[in-house]
């Protein structure tokens, strides 16, 4: 005997006997027609179980050569870089940028070039003069970079010609496959993640990516990630932890992108979530500061077992001008910062 109930009306009937489910649906007891299908579903209706098998054949197709072929020709123009998604060799060579304190060195270098050019044009021997100028240049170079001021080191860390994250990765890995997306519909280009191999072992790489020219900097948002970038990095951390890949991070950012939209999307929460997660991962994490490491934007991928810094790299709580403004309560000029650092 099965009982179908739906307050305030109750229906009873022997479903195993001649009464069918359709009869119950069309019953009109107490002036109510039918019974809710949800209630009917609770009853055990007699049904015949039939087993069936689905078979399919996998048709072999052509192997995809992605991200690059197994026998990639190292002599191809662009080399390994030509196989990296969204990161190709520049069509035009980067323009060298001279910092303000480097201009005396450039003047000496120009003198050496002029004397060499004069020697070639006139056929005269200027060997002694050239050697003297080169020695003077080397000594000036050594003196300058041995006694750098803090603000000069910051300027070197932000140098436009400084190698980027993908420049480093392409030189230390045999293969690198970039992985995209935070699985919420976004892919922040300011943070790049991917799998790479060194001596046959796989590692998870992630880092801030700045541009090599104005166009790339706009695309990469000058290396300032939004919450989507940190959530992409978080996804790759979980992936690496699950598969046992050591994590190597490269830090080079002035800080997290602090616009209104990023705050609305939870910039602080995304950074905090990364910090908490990195403290609990089982795989080792090594972080490199390759340029500037600004505040929480750097820490979000920088809580590591080992933190290393390249020469003339910086790691700070807040940007120099922001710190100056907080301490001295004025909007600073570059000369003010240089005189007090």
C-alpha positions in Angstrom: 0.0 0.0 0.0 1.4 3.4 -1.0 0.3 6.6 0.5 0.5 9.9 -1.4 0.0 13.0 0.8 -0.3 16.7 0.0 -1.9 18.7 2.8 -4.8 19.2 3.2 -5.9 16.4 0.9 -4.8 12.8 1.2 -4.9 10.2 -1.6 -4.4 6.5 -1.0 -4.3 3.6 -3.4 -2.7 0.3 -4.2 -0.3 1.1 -7.0 0.7 -2.5 -7.3 -2.9 -3.5 -8.1 -4.9 -2.5 -11.1 -4.9 1.2 -10.2 -2.5 3.1 -12.3 -0.7 6.4 -11.6 -2.8 8.0 -14.3 -6.0 7.1 -12.4 -4.6 8.9 -9.3 -3.9 12.0 -11.4 -7.4 12.1 -12.7 -9.1 11.4 -9.3 -11.5 13.9 -8.0 -11.8 13.1 -4.3 -13.1 16.0 -2.1 -13.6 18.0 -5.2 -9.9 18.4 -6.0 -8.8 17.2 -9.4 -5.4 15.6 -9.7 -2.4 15.2 -7.4 0.9 17.1 -7.3 3.5 15.4 -9.4 6.1 16.2 -6.7 4.0 14.1 -4.2 3.5 11.4 -6.8 7.3 11.2 -7.2 7.7 10.1 -3.6 5.7 6.9 -4.3 7.5 3.8 -5.5 6.1 3.1 -8.9 6.7 -0.2 -10.5 9.2 0.3 -13.4 11.2 -2.1 -15.5 14.9 -1.5 -15.5 16.7 -2.0 -18.8 20.5 -2.1 -19.1 22.1 -0.7 -22.2 25.6 0.1 -23.5 26.9 3.1 -25.4 30.0 2.6 -27.4 32.0 5.1 -29.5 35.1 5.0 -31.5 37.8 7.7 -31.1 39.0 8.8 -34.5 42.6 9.7 -34.6 43.4 13.1 -36.0 46.4 15.2 -36.7 48.5 16.1 -33.6 48.2 19.7 -32.8 51.5 21.6 -32.7 50.7 23.7 -29.7 52.3 25.7 -28.2 55.2 24.7 -30.4 56.3 21.6 -32.3 58.5 19.0 -30.7 61.3 19.7 -33.2 61.1 23.5 -33.1 64.0 25.0 -35.1 66.1 27.2 -32.7 67.3 29.2 -35.8 63.8 30.5 -36.6 63.6 34.3 -36.3 62.5 35.1 -32.8 63.5 31.7 -31.4 61.6 30.3 -28.5 59.9 33.7 -28.0 57.9 33.2 -31.3 56.0 30.3 -29.6 55.0 32.3 -26.5 51.4 33.5 -26.7 50.9 37.3 -26.6 54.7 37.8 -26.2 56.6 38.2 -29.5 59.9 39.8 -30.3 59.5 43.5 -30.9 59.4 44.6 -34.5 61.4 47.6 -33.6 64.4 47.6 -31.2 63.7 49.2 -27.8 65.0 52.7 -27.6 67.7 53.0 -24.9 66.7 55.1 -22.0 69.3 57.2 -20.1 68.6 58.1 -16.5 69.5 61.6 -15.3 72.4 60.5 -13.2 73.8 58.4 -16.1 74.2 61.3 -18.4 77.9 62.0 -17.5 78.7 58.4 -18.5 76.9 58.9 -21.8 79.0 62.0 -22.4 82.2 60.0 -21.9 80.9 57.2 -24.1 80.1 59.7 -26.9 83.7 61.1 -26.7 85.1 57.6 -27.1 83.0 57.0 -30.2 83.9 60.4 -31.7 87.7 59.7 -31.2 87.4 56.3 -32.8 85.5 57.8 -35.7 88.2 60.4 -36.2 90.9 57.8 -36.1 89.1 55.8 -38.8 88.6 58.8 -41.0 92.0 60.4 -40.7 94.1 57.2 -40.3 95.9 58.8 -37.4 96.8 56.8 -34.2 94.6 57.8 -31.3 95.2 54.6 -29.3 96.5 56.3 -26.2 93.6 58.8 -26.1 91.0 56.0 -26.6 92.6 53.8 -23.8 92.7 56.8 -21.5 89.0 57.7 -22.1 87.9 54.0 -21.7 89.8 53.8 -18.4 88.1 57.0 -17.3 84.7 55.6 -18.3 85.2 52.3 -16.4 86.3 54.2 -13.3 83.3 56.6 -13.5 80.9 53.6 -14.0 82.3 51.8 -11.0 82.2 54.9 -8.8 78.6 55.7 -9.8 77.1 52.3 -9.2 79.1 51.7 -6.0 77.6 54.8 -4.3 74.0 54.8 -5.6 71.5 56.8 -3.5 68.2 55.1 -2.6 66.2 57.1 -5.1 68.7 56.2 -7.8 68.2 52.5 -7.0 64.5 53.0 -7.3 64.9 54.6 -10.7 67.1 51.7 -11.9 64.5 49.2 -10.6 61.9 51.0 -12.7 64.1 51.3 -15.7 62.0 50.9 -18.9 64.7 48.6 -20.5 64.9 46.3 -17.5 64.1 42.6 -18.5 60.5 41.6 -17.8 59.1 38.4 -16.3 58.6 36.7 -19.7 62.2 37.7 -20.7 63.5 35.8 -17.7 61.2 32.8 -18.2 62.1 32.4 -21.9 65.8 32.3 -21.0 65.7 29.9 -18.1 63.1 27.3 -19.3 63.3 24.7 -22.0 59.6 25.0 -22.6 56.9 27.3 -21.3 53.1 27.1 -21.8 51.1 30.1 -20.7 47.9 29.3 -18.8 45.1 31.8 -18.9 42.0 32.9 -17.0 40.6 32.9 -13.4 37.6 30.7 -14.4 35.2 33.5 -13.8 35.4 35.0 -17.3 38.5 37.2 -16.9 42.1 37.0 -17.9 44.3 39.8 -16.4 47.3 40.4 -18.7 49.2 42.2 -15.8 49.9 38.7 -14.2 51.2 35.9 -16.4 51.0 32.3 -15.3 52.2 29.1 -16.9 54.0 25.8 -16.7 57.7 25.5 -17.7 60.4 23.0 -17.5 64.0 23.3 -16.2 66.3 20.3 -16.7 63.2 18.2 -17.5 61.3 19.1 -14.3 58.1 21.0 -14.4 57.5 24.2 -12.4 54.6 26.6 -12.1 55.7 30.1 -13.0 53.8 33.3 -12.3 54.7 36.9 -12.2 53.9 40.5 -12.9 54.4 41.5 -16.6 55.2 45.0 -17.6 55.4 46.2 -21.2 58.5 46.8 -23.2 57.0 49.9 -24.9 54.0 52.2 -24.5 51.6 50.0 -26.4 52.5 46.9 -24.3 52.4 48.9 -21.0 48.8 50.0 -21.8 47.9 46.4 -22.6 49.6 45.1 -19.4 48.2 48.0 -17.3 51.9 48.9 -16.4 52.1 45.7 -14.4 49.4 46.6 -11.9 47.0 43.6 -11.5 43.3 43.8 -10.8 41.5 41.2 -8.6 41.1 39.0 -11.7 44.9 38.7 -11.9 45.3 37.6 -8.3 42.5 35.1 -8.6 44.1 33.7 -11.7 47.4 33.3 -9.7 45.4 31.7 -6.9 43.9 29.1 -9.3 47.4 28.2 -10.5 48.6 27.9 -6.9 45.9 25.3 -6.2 46.7 23.5 -9.5 50.4 23.4 -8.7 49.8 22.2 -5.1 47.5 19.4 -6.4 50.0 18.1 -8.9 53.1 18.7 -6.8 54.7 21.4 -9.0 57.1 23.8 -7.2 56.0 27.4 -7.6 58.4 30.2 -8.8 57.1 33.7 -8.7 58.6 36.9 -10.2 57.7 40.2 -8.6 57.8 43.5 -10.6 54.9 45.8 -9.9 54.4 49.3 -8.5 51.3 47.9 -6.7 47.8 46.5 -7.1 45.6 48.6 -9.4 43.7 50.9 -7.1 40.8 52.1 -9.2 37.2 52.2 -8.1 36.2 49.1 -10.2 39.0 47.0 -8.6 37.8 48.0 -5.2 34.2 47.1 -6.1 35.4 43.7 -7.3 37.2 42.9 -4.1 40.9 43.9 -4.5 41.7 43.6 -0.8 39.8 40.3 -0.5 41.7 38.8 -3.5 45.1 39.8 -2.0 44.2 38.5 1.5 42.9 35.2 0.0 46.3 34.7 -1.8 48.2 35.5 1.4 46.3 33.0 3.4 46.5 30.3 0.7 50.3 30.6 0.1 50.9 30.1 3.8 49.2 26.7 3.6 50.5 25.2 0.4 52.5 22.0 0.6 54.7 22.7 -2.4 57.8 24.9 -2.0 57.6 28.5 -3.2 60.5 30.7 -4.4 60.0 34.4 -5.2 62.3 36.7 -7.1 62.0 40.5 -7.0 63.2 41.4 -10.5 62.3 45.1 -10.4 60.1 46.8 -7.9 57.8 45.2 -5.4 55.1 47.5 -4.3 53.1 46.8 -1.1 50.3 44.1 -1.1 50.3 44.0 -4.9 53.7 42.3 -4.6 53.0 40.2 -1.4 50.0 38.6 -3.1 52.4 36.3 -5.0 55.4 36.9 -2.7 54.7 34.9 0.5 57.4 32.3 -0.2 59.7 29.8 1.5 62.6 31.8 0.0 62.6 35.4 -1.2 65.4 36.6 -3.4 66.1 40.0 -5.0 68.2 41.0 -8.0 70.7 43.7 -7.8 69.1 47.2 -7.7 65.7 45.8 -7.1 63.4 47.3 -4.4 60.6 46.1 -2.1 58.6 48.7 -0.2 55.4 49.2 1.8 54.2 52.0 -0.4 55.4 53.9 -3.4 58.1 56.6 -2.7 55.8 59.6 -3.4 53.0 58.1 -1.3 55.4 57.5 1.7 56.8 61.1 1.3 53.3 62.5 1.3 52.3 60.5 4.4 55.3 61.6 6.3 55.8 65.2 5.3 52.1 66.0 4.5 52.9 67.6 1.2 52.8 66.5 -2.5 56.5 66.0 -3.3 58.6 66.9 -6.3 61.3 64.5 -7.5 64.0 66.9 -6.2 62.4 66.9 -2.7 62.5 63.1 -2.6 66.1 62.9 -3.8 67.2 65.4 -1.2 65.6 63.5 1.7 66.5 59.9 0.7 
